[in-house]
Every structure is written in structure tokens, then in C-alpha cells.
Amino acid sequence: MTFKSTRLFLAAALLGASALGVSAADFKPENPECIAPANPGGGWDFTCRQVGKSLQDQKLLDTTMQVVNLAGGGGGVAFAEVVNKRDEDNDLIVAASSATATRLAQGAYPGNTMDQVRWVASVGADYGVIAVAADSPINTLPELLDQIKKDPSSVSVAGGSAVGGWDHLKVLIAANAYGIDDVRSVKYIAFDGGGEAVTQLLAGSVQAFTGDISEAKGFVDSGDIKVIAVLAPERLPGEFEVFPTAKEQGVDAIGANWRGFYAPGHMSDDAYNAWVGMIADLYASDEWKGVMAANGMAPLDLQGEEFEKFVANSVAQIQKISKEIGIIK
């Protein structure tokens, strides 16, 4: 049995499938598609495009995976599209992250729950960052938070998730850890994707950006922004080592954004198990290890039922945090 078929067999066993057999191993999407539930330039867009390219590079897909940007509602427009119109599409996967779990936890997708889709696999974790424009006089996280403490109306923070979403929560967690009692005083402006949020930062419309290291990296490389804090327990390795953590600046705030995919709720078992196997094989490849290292992503290797349980736990945890800081009752 080859490594790939072994992974597929194990995925089927975990999911309680009666038999994976040849049919799932032979399944290949005819027109593979990935929905990025935001505008180009953000983390969901990165997930679809990078995974699609790598799947084809590794010959795990025979054809190019089409990426469709479907922004709106912090991922809610895409979720509703899949549940209501494409519930049996075997060729479709959708980029998801902690932001998805956050919106589900807060009931922000009206009438929708995580049980309406099938959770495929994770491809890593992406630590949160707080950044400012390269020419900003602010150089540290405490400086930014002190300014918010002194005059909340003078600082607007932009992010690529909706109000109450994961990008929003990250900056609130940092503010709360710094002693800002009423975190609702922090001005957060939501955009449809991290790329659009950074554009507004560079235009001077906002004073700071909250997002993830992968979506910030290109703007750091171009010299447009500077990262003043990474929400990781310790400095990231390699080229990311230059970025200070919030923790080392006296702000005990950690925020890791997992990245992965869900699929239509009534996708066939053969198609689902094949997608699980493809993502598992991709994750195990040297190419994907290189992608993770180049984009500051931390390991998170979960597939099938194990990934579904992880998402369920994420939703429960975020519900608890959201209640504590007054986002939901």
C-alpha cells in the first residue's frame, strides 16, 4: 500500500466509512474550485491560491483549481452559498480559519451552524500580528495601546474580518491584557479581507492593522508596514525572528489563526475522503513545509474527524471569550 493510499484508508477509518476502496482513491474533481470568502489579498485568498498551486505542483490535482473570491458577512455570504446552493458539489472546498469559527461561535451566520458543512483538514496555523504603517511614529505595542487608553477616538484599527470577528478579537485580547477595562472603546473598522485593510492603513484612513503574519508578510517585504507585535508565545523562527512578540513587551496576548477547509455538507463520502487525502498528502510534502516556513505558519496537522472535533472545540472556546469581553451575551 502506498503512502497516499494508506493516508486515505486511515481517513476513511477515522470517519467511520464502511469502505474507502478504489472509488475514493480514484476520485478526481473535474473542475476543482476553492472559494475564498473575502476579497483578494487576505488570508483566505492566500489559503486557496497557495494550496491550489501546491496541489497542482505535487500532481495531486490534474487541473488548475479555480479560486473564486466571494466576500461579505465575514465569510457568511460564502457559507450560505455553499449550504443553500452547492450542498452536493464534489468539486468544491472553501477556505476557513479561526475567523470562520468565530463567526459561527457568535451566531453571525444567521440560521447556519458548523454541522451543515464537512470539515476537511487544516494546513497550518497563522499567528496574529498588529502592525502600523512604515512611517508611523508608533514603534511598539505599548505605545499604540497607551494612545488608545489616552484617547480611544484617535486610533482606528483595521482588520479583514467583521466586527466581533477573529481579527477584531485579537486586538481586543491585547487591549484587555494591557489593562484597558472597556475594550469596546477600541475603534475597529472591518474590511472584506486583510489586503483591503492594509490599503486603508497605507492611505492614512486608519492608524493600525490587525491580521495574520501570512497576509502581512508581502506588505512588510515591500516596506509599506512594520509589525509591532506578533501574538505568539515566543518569536517565530527564520526571517520572522525580527518581529517582537506582544508577550515580550509586557502584553500577555496570544492569537493563533488556524487555516484549513470545509466542504459542502452533502458532498459524497468518496469525494470527501479524497479531498481529505489530498490535503493530508500536501501537508506531508517538503513543498508545503517550505510554504509554511516562508510565511511564518506554525504546524497544525489535522484531517477528517480529528479536524472536525478541533473546530468544534474552537467554536466553544471563542464563545466563552466573546462572552467574557461582551461581544455576545
Backbone torsions as a table, in degrees:
resi	resn	phi	psi	omega
1	MET	NA	130.9	-179.3
2	THR	-74.1	166.3	179.0
3	PHE	-59.1	-42.2	-177.8
4	LYS	-64.7	-47.3	-178.5
5	SER	-67.0	-30.5	175.5
6	THR	-61.8	-45.3	-179.7
7	ARG	-63.8	-39.9	179.4
8	LEU	-65.1	-40.5	178.8
9	PHE	-62.6	-44.0	-179.9
10	LEU	-64.4	-39.0	178.7
11	ALA	-61.1	-42.0	179.4
12	ALA	-64.7	-41.2	-179.9
13	ALA	-63.3	-42.7	-179.6
14	LEU	-62.6	-36.6	-176.9
15	LEU	-83.6	-2.4	179.0
16	GLY	76.9	19.8	179.1
17	ALA	-69.6	141.6	-179.0
18	SER	-68.7	-35.8	176.6
19	ALA	-164.2	131.8	176.4
20	LEU	-86.8	-51.5	172.0
21	GLY	57.8	-158.6	-173.6
22	VAL	-74.5	-33.7	-172.2
23	SER	-59.7	-46.8	179.6
24	ALA	-70.3	-38.9	179.4
25	ALA	-63.8	-30.7	-179.1
26	ASP	-86.7	-14.8	-176.6
27	PHE	-63.7	128.8	172.5
28	LYS	-134.4	125.6	178.9
29	PRO	-61.0	133.7	-179.5
30	GLU	-72.5	-41.0	180.0
31	ASN	-132.8	72.3	-175.5
32	PRO	-59.3	135.3	-177.1
33	GLU	-138.9	141.0	174.8
34	CYS	-124.7	123.9	175.1
35	ILE	-89.2	124.9	170.4
36	ALA	-99.6	112.0	-172.3
37	PRO	-77.0	37.4	-179.8
38	ALA	-157.2	171.5	176.3
39	ASN	-70.4	163.6	179.1
40	PRO	-57.7	146.6	173.9
41	GLY	107.2	-11.2	-178.2
42	GLY	-99.5	-172.5	-176.2
43	GLY	-67.6	-39.3	178.2
44	TRP	-65.5	-40.0	177.9
45	ASP	-63.3	-44.7	177.1
46	PHE	-58.4	-44.3	-177.9
47	THR	-60.5	-49.4	-179.8
48	CYS	-62.0	-50.4	-173.2
49	ARG	-68.7	-42.6	-178.1
50	GLN	-69.7	-42.7	178.6
51	VAL	-66.2	-42.4	178.4
52	GLY	-59.1	-46.2	178.5
53	LYS	-61.8	-45.2	-176.8
54	SER	-68.6	-36.2	176.9
55	LEU	-61.7	-38.7	179.5
56	GLN	-74.6	-39.7	177.6
57	ASP	-58.3	-38.4	-178.5
58	GLN	-85.0	2.4	-179.4
59	LYS	60.7	26.4	173.4
60	LEU	-82.8	-22.2	170.2
61	LEU	-119.7	140.7	-179.8
62	ASP	-85.5	-22.6	-177.5
63	THR	-128.5	166.0	179.7
64	THR	-67.6	134.4	175.9
65	MET	-83.7	120.5	178.5
66	GLN	-72.3	134.6	176.1
67	VAL	-106.8	124.8	179.4
68	VAL	-115.6	121.5	176.5
69	ASN	-87.3	118.9	-177.9
70	LEU	-129.7	83.3	-174.3
71	ALA	-81.7	160.6	172.9
72	GLY	129.5	136.9	174.0
73	GLY	64.5	29.3	179.8
74	GLY	59.0	34.9	-178.0
75	GLY	100.0	-8.0	-176.3
76	GLY	-68.1	-34.2	179.1
77	VAL	-64.3	-44.5	179.0
78	ALA	-66.1	-42.4	-179.5
79	PHE	-60.2	-45.6	179.8
80	ALA	-65.6	-37.6	178.0
81	GLU	-60.2	-44.7	-178.8
82	VAL	-67.9	-46.9	-176.6
83	VAL	-66.3	-42.4	-171.5
84	ASN	-91.4	-27.3	-172.1
85	LYS	-122.5	-20.9	-173.6
86	ARG	-132.7	37.6	-171.8
87	ASP	-67.3	-17.5	-177.8
88	GLU	-118.2	17.9	-175.4
89	ASP	-78.4	113.4	-178.3
90	ASN	-80.2	-12.3	-176.5
91	ASP	-96.5	0.7	-168.5
92	LEU	-110.5	134.3	165.1
93	ILE	-129.0	160.2	-175.8
94	VAL	-131.0	132.3	178.1
95	ALA	-67.4	136.0	-179.6
96	ALA	-138.4	167.5	-177.3
97	SER	-165.4	-172.5	174.6
98	SER	-58.0	-28.6	177.9
99	ALA	-63.3	-38.4	177.6
100	THR	-63.7	-47.3	179.1
101	ALA	-61.0	-36.8	-179.6
102	THR	-62.8	-47.9	-178.5
103	ARG	-66.1	-38.3	176.5
104	LEU	-64.9	-40.7	-179.4
105	ALA	-62.7	-32.9	-175.7
106	GLN	-95.2	6.3	179.7
107	GLY	66.2	29.4	-174.4
108	ALA	-85.3	-7.7	171.7
109	TYR	-103.8	90.0	-171.5
110	PRO	-51.6	124.0	177.5
111	GLY	78.9	0.4	-177.3
112	ASN	-114.0	146.2	177.5
113	THR	-135.1	165.4	-177.5
114	MET	-64.4	-21.5	-178.1
115	ASP	-74.0	-8.2	-178.0
116	GLN	-84.6	-7.3	178.1
117	VAL	-127.5	170.7	178.4
118	ARG	-108.3	129.8	-176.1
119	TRP	-91.2	121.4	-168.1
120	VAL	-88.0	-65.3	-174.5
121	ALA	-171.7	161.4	172.6
122	SER	-99.1	158.4	177.2
123	VAL	-126.3	12.8	179.1
124	GLY	134.9	178.2	178.0
125	ALA	-124.3	145.7	-172.6
126	ASP	-123.8	111.7	-177.0
127	TYR	-72.6	145.6	-179.8
128	GLY	-73.2	154.7	176.4
129	VAL	-134.6	156.8	167.6
130	ILE	-123.0	128.1	-173.7
131	ALA	-134.9	162.9	175.3
132	VAL	-132.8	169.7	177.2
133	ALA	-63.4	150.3	-176.4
134	ALA	-57.8	-31.8	-178.2
135	ASP	-95.3	10.8	179.3
136	SER	-68.4	143.9	175.6
137	PRO	-72.2	-13.1	179.0
138	ILE	-81.9	129.5	-177.1
139	ASN	-122.4	-11.5	-178.7
140	THR	-136.1	159.8	177.4
141	LEU	-64.0	-44.4	176.9
142	PRO	-58.1	-35.1	177.8
143	GLU	-62.3	-43.7	179.1
144	LEU	-64.2	-46.3	-177.5
145	LEU	-69.4	-32.6	175.0
146	ASP	-63.3	-40.9	178.7
147	GLN	-64.7	-38.5	177.6
148	ILE	-65.8	-40.9	178.1
149	LYS	-60.9	-44.5	-175.1
150	LYS	-70.4	-44.0	-177.0
151	ASP	-149.8	86.1	-176.6
152	PRO	-55.3	-31.0	-176.9
153	SER	-72.5	-13.3	-176.0
154	SER	-86.5	-9.5	-176.0
155	VAL	-127.3	123.0	172.1
156	SER	-113.3	134.5	-179.6
157	VAL	-112.6	127.0	-177.8
158	ALA	-101.5	146.1	176.4
159	GLY	-149.2	166.7	-176.5
160	GLY	-94.6	11.0	175.3
161	SER	-119.4	163.8	-177.8
162	ALA	-66.5	165.9	174.8
163	VAL	-56.8	129.0	-175.4
164	GLY	86.7	-3.0	179.4
165	GLY	-80.3	-177.6	-172.2
166	TRP	-63.5	-41.4	177.2
167	ASP	-60.7	-41.7	177.8
168	HIS	-63.0	-46.5	-178.8
169	LEU	-59.6	-37.7	-177.7
170	LYS	-59.3	-46.4	-178.7
171	VAL	-71.7	-30.6	176.6
172	LEU	-69.3	-38.0	177.2
173	ILE	-62.4	-41.7	177.8
174	ALA	-65.1	-43.5	179.5
175	ALA	-63.0	-43.4	179.6
176	ASN	-62.9	-41.4	179.6
177	ALA	-66.3	-25.4	-178.8
178	TYR	-86.8	-5.5	177.4
179	GLY	100.2	13.3	173.7
180	ILE	-81.5	104.1	-171.2
181	ASP	-65.2	-46.2	-179.4
182	ASP	-97.5	86.5	-176.7
183	VAL	-67.5	-14.2	177.6
184	ARG	-69.6	-11.5	177.3
185	SER	-77.0	-14.5	178.7
186	VAL	-71.7	123.2	-179.1
187	LYS	-81.9	117.2	178.8
188	TYR	-118.8	133.9	178.7
189	ILE	-119.2	123.6	-175.5
190	ALA	-91.5	139.0	174.4
191	PHE	-129.6	162.6	-179.0
192	ASP	-85.5	69.6	177.7
193	GLY	119.9	149.8	-178.2
194	GLY	-64.9	-32.8	179.8
195	GLY	-60.9	-43.6	178.8
196	GLU	-66.3	-37.1	178.8
197	ALA	-64.0	-43.0	179.1
198	VAL	-66.1	-37.9	177.4
199	THR	-57.5	-42.6	178.3
200	GLN	-67.6	-33.9	175.5
201	LEU	-62.4	-46.2	-178.1
202	LEU	-68.4	-27.3	178.2
203	ALA	-78.6	-9.0	-180.0
204	GLY	85.4	7.6	-179.2
205	SER	-73.9	-25.7	177.5
206	VAL	-133.4	166.6	-174.4
207	GLN	-105.6	-14.2	-178.9
208	ALA	-152.6	164.7	-178.1
209	PHE	-131.4	135.9	174.0
210	THR	-119.7	125.4	-177.1
211	GLY	-164.1	-147.7	-179.0
212	ASP	-122.7	158.3	-174.1
213	ILE	-60.4	-37.4	-177.0
214	SER	-66.0	-39.7	-178.9
215	GLU	-79.8	-19.4	179.0
216	ALA	-86.0	-24.4	-170.3
217	LYS	-55.8	-46.9	-178.5
218	GLY	-60.6	-36.8	-179.2
219	PHE	-75.5	-28.2	173.5
220	VAL	-69.4	-46.3	-179.2
221	ASP	-60.7	-34.2	-179.6
222	SER	-81.6	-5.2	178.5
223	GLY	81.4	14.7	-176.9
224	ASP	-85.4	-32.8	-178.1
225	ILE	-131.5	163.8	173.0
226	LYS	-128.0	133.4	179.1
227	VAL	-82.8	121.8	-179.9
228	ILE	-99.0	-11.4	176.9
229	ALA	-163.8	136.7	169.7
230	VAL	-106.4	132.3	-176.8
231	LEU	-89.9	61.3	179.9
232	ALA	-123.2	157.0	-179.2
233	PRO	-67.1	-25.2	176.6
234	GLU	-151.0	168.4	-177.5
235	ARG	-60.9	141.9	178.6
236	LEU	-73.0	155.3	-177.2
237	PRO	-77.9	172.5	174.1
238	GLY	64.9	-139.0	-175.0
239	GLU	-67.0	-16.4	-179.2
240	PHE	-84.2	-4.1	-177.0
241	GLU	-63.8	-20.3	-178.6
242	VAL	-72.7	-16.3	-176.6
243	PHE	-88.2	125.8	-179.3
244	PRO	-73.3	150.1	174.0
245	THR	-84.1	159.2	173.1
246	ALA	-64.0	-38.4	-175.6
247	LYS	-60.6	-42.2	-178.9
248	GLU	-71.2	-14.1	176.6
249	GLN	-96.4	10.5	177.0
250	GLY	88.5	11.0	179.6
251	VAL	-115.8	104.1	-172.9
252	ASP	-82.2	73.3	-177.9
253	ALA	-126.6	126.7	179.6
254	ILE	-127.9	134.1	179.7
255	GLY	-146.6	105.7	177.8
256	ALA	-106.5	125.2	-178.7
257	ASN	-99.7	107.5	176.0
258	TRP	-71.6	151.3	177.9
259	ARG	-127.3	138.3	-178.9
260	GLY	-172.0	-154.4	-174.1
261	PHE	-142.1	149.3	164.7
262	TYR	-119.8	166.9	-178.2
263	ALA	-133.9	166.0	178.8
264	PRO	-55.6	144.4	-174.3
265	GLY	-63.0	-28.4	-180.0
266	HIS	-113.8	26.6	166.6
267	MET	-57.2	143.7	-179.7
268	SER	-63.8	153.7	178.3
269	ASP	-60.9	-39.2	179.7
270	ASP	-62.0	-45.6	179.7
271	ALA	-65.0	-45.6	-179.7
272	TYR	-58.8	-48.9	-178.4
273	ASN	-65.2	-33.0	176.7
274	ALA	-66.8	-43.7	177.0
275	TRP	-62.4	-42.6	177.1
276	VAL	-57.4	-45.9	-179.4
277	GLY	-65.1	-40.5	179.3
278	MET	-63.0	-45.2	-179.8
279	ILE	-67.7	-37.1	177.4
280	ALA	-62.8	-44.0	179.2
281	ASP	-65.8	-39.7	177.3
282	LEU	-61.6	-47.1	-178.2
283	TYR	-58.7	-35.4	-177.4
284	ALA	-77.9	-9.2	-174.9
285	SER	-78.2	153.9	176.2
286	ASP	-64.7	-33.2	179.6
287	GLU	-61.0	-45.1	-177.9
288	TRP	-69.1	-34.2	174.8
289	LYS	-59.2	-38.8	177.1
290	GLY	-66.5	-40.6	177.5
291	VAL	-61.1	-44.7	179.6
292	MET	-61.2	-45.8	-179.2
293	ALA	-63.8	-40.0	-177.6
294	ALA	-69.5	-22.5	-175.8
295	ASN	-114.6	12.8	174.9
296	GLY	69.3	26.1	-179.2
297	MET	-89.0	141.4	179.1
298	ALA	-95.2	157.4	-178.3
299	PRO	-64.6	139.7	169.4
300	LEU	-160.2	100.3	-170.3
301	ASP	-113.0	89.8	-177.0
302	LEU	-133.7	136.6	178.7
303	GLN	-136.1	155.7	171.4
304	GLY	55.7	-131.1	-175.6
305	GLU	-60.6	-36.8	179.3
306	GLU	-63.4	-40.3	178.5
307	PHE	-68.2	-40.3	178.4
308	GLU	-59.6	-42.9	178.2
309	LYS	-63.8	-39.0	178.3
310	PHE	-61.4	-45.1	179.3
311	VAL	-63.0	-42.1	178.7
312	ALA	-59.9	-41.5	177.4
313	ASN	-65.8	-38.3	178.2
314	SER	-61.9	-44.6	179.9
315	VAL	-60.0	-44.7	-179.5
316	ALA	-63.8	-42.6	-178.9
317	GLN	-65.2	-42.9	-178.2
318	ILE	-68.7	-34.6	174.5
319	GLN	-57.6	-43.0	-179.4
320	LYS	-64.0	-46.1	179.6
321	ILE	-63.1	-43.1	-177.6
322	SER	-62.3	-36.6	176.5
323	LYS	-68.1	-40.5	-178.7
324	GLU	-62.8	-35.4	-177.4
325	ILE	-103.1	12.7	169.9
326	GLY	80.9	14.7	178.0
327	ILE	-72.7	-39.1	175.6
328	ILE	-130.2	163.4	-179.1
329	LYS	-93.2	NA	NA
